[in-house]
Amino acid sequence: MEFEVKSGSYGNCLIFSGPMTCRNSREIENRIISAMRQHPQLNVDLSGVEEIDLCGIHLLGVLQSHGGEAVRITATSPTVDMALMQLPSTHRHARLKRNIHTPKPASAQMARAA
C-alpha cells in the first residue's frame, strides 16, 4: 500500500494506491492516525486502490467516523466503487457511500463566480 499526503488547491489530500486489505491494515491505520494528527482536514483519493476487502472498508469508516466533516472522499477506483456497492445499507455504510464528493474543477468554479 502506497500512501502520501499532498497539498493542493482543494487542501490536503491523502492519496492511497495499491491494496487496502487485512494484510496491511495495521500499517494503514497507524499512518491514517498520524496524517489526521498533522492535517485536521483531509480529502481522500482512493483512485489508485487496486484491491480492497472488509478491513479496508472498515478503515475508511474509521477515517470518516473520527474525521467527521473534515474528511471527504473525493475520488474512488472501480474496485472501491464495487466494494461499496456490495455493502449492506446499514446507517454507517450508507453514510460512507453518501460521503463521496467530487471536487469541481477550478474553471467551473470561476465560471459560476462570473
Secondary structure, DSSP 8 states (H G I E B T S, - for coil): -EEEEEEETTEEEEEEEEEESGGGHHHHHHHHHHHHHH-SSEEEEEEEEEEE-HHHHHHHHHHHHHHGGGEEEEEE-HHHHHHHHTS---HHHHHHHHTB-----HHHHHHHH-
